[in-house]
Amino acid sequence: FVHGTRGGCLLKNGALQCWGPPGYTNIQGALPFAAGANARVVIASGVTDVASRGKYGICAVVNGTVRCWGNADGVNGLQDLDAVILPSTDNVQVSLGYFTFCATTTTNDVRCHITIAGTPGNRVIRNWPLVEVLATDWLYSICGLKAGGIIECLPSGFNPPNPVPTVKLTGVTQAESSAYYNLGVEHTCGLVGRDLKCFG
């Protein structure tokens, strides 16, 4: 289950059901609203992961590809489009930020769609095996949770072109990132024992 300020989506048995304004529910191939229902099935099968970031849209892994739609307000280069942004079929888990979204892959690479200086494009971080990618991106930085409870982060702006991740937290059992564009704030937090540790 994911939600934003304008709607939400529920993933169940490979089907994705969404509710909210047209940008959330009027995507290609969506089934009609059932009588009396407030939600509709927008993708009937093949969905393995879904992510949302506030009001800025939804991305889902569908048969290994990453498809995004929603009220994107021009971020991520989506502009309310419904499109397959990462067409390769080896994507596993997706995380959506403000200027970026990223997906883990079956080949231990992390594939990202990032908008820098108003220009969208795709980038690949090779051989970064993650349990979960955490997209935070006021400054275009990306963090990830590795096996063994380690959170690593890439430097801002993917600069240099082949960045080396740095360890930020260890002993993490659960992690989450958030980005608030209007405040210029991004945080990544990890649950370590009974403590919640955050940085950003």
C-alpha positions, 0 to 999 in steps of 0.5 A: 500500500502506498499513498500520496496527498491526492490518492493511493494504490494497493498491491494485492496478488499482482494486481494494482488498485488505485483511487484518487483524481484522474492522474492516479486512475486513468491510465492505459488499460485500467479496468472500469470502476466497479459499481459503488467502488471508490477505486479501480484496478489500474493494472490487472496482473504482473505488478511486484512493487509500487512506490509513491512520493507525496503528490508527485506520482506513482511508479510500479514494477510491472513484469520487470519494467518500471511504469510511472504515472500520476500527478507528477507536476513536471518532476521526473520528466513525467508531467502527468504521463503514463509511460514505461520509463525503465523498459528493461525487464530485470527491475525488482524494487522501485523507489520514487524521489522528487528529481529521481527514481531508482530500481534494483535489478536482478543483476545487482545494478541500480538503474535510475531515472534522474532529472538534472538541470531540467533534463531527464535521463537514465543512469546505471550504477553498476554492481551495487547489490541492494536489498532496497534502494532508497531514493532521496534527491533534493541534492540528487543523492541516492541511498540503499540498504544492503544485506547485513543491515548496512545503509550506503549512499552515493554522493550528490549529483552522481559526481563523479560519473562512477561514484563510490558509495559511503557507509552511513549506518550499520545494524539496520533492520528497516529503512526509509527515505523522504524528500520534501521539495518545498523545504529543501530537506531530505532524510534517510532513517534506519531502525537500529535495535530500538533506536531510530537513527536519521541523517540528511 
